[in-house]
Amino acid sequence: MTLEEKMKLSQNYNTSVDTLRVLSKAEEAWIRAYIAENPSTPDDILRDLAKDTKSWVRAYTAQNSNTPDDVLKDLIPDINYSIRYSMSKNTKDSISPILVMLFEYENSLKIPHIFTILNLYENSKLPYIVKVVIETLYKEVQK
């Protein structure tokens, strides 16, 4: 399969699960990232991609609204801030408690990543009370 074919298939929502599974093992990290981003990617593949050695593959997994909640929780303390930044943009229905945990973790860091805090603040799934806390602690989020 050519790289162009891999790219098209990995981004196509109608690609079969079997093909997604094969492509999720691709040598090219950007193909794995496209699979992590694809809303048709099943849970078991997303679980594997959440452990990928490339942080940006994990970041796409964290942003996918179909990534299981337990996988998202496990990604919160990832050493690479880009995973938390991406997760802060996730708008899945059950994300609210995870966003609260993400804020608590980010806020506990010696130097919180302000863009992650801003994304959390702008996420419609973040509970209102946490938005008030962010406004209080991070004046720069207020418009």
Secondary structure, 3 states (H helix, E strand, C coil): CCHHHHHHHHHCCCCCHHHHHHHCCCCCHHHHHHHHHCCCCCHHHHHHHCCCCCHHHHHHHHHCCCCCHHHHHHHCCCCCHHHHHHHCCCCCCCCHHHHHHHHHHHHHCCCCCHHHHHHHHHCCCCCHHHHHHHHHHCHHHCC
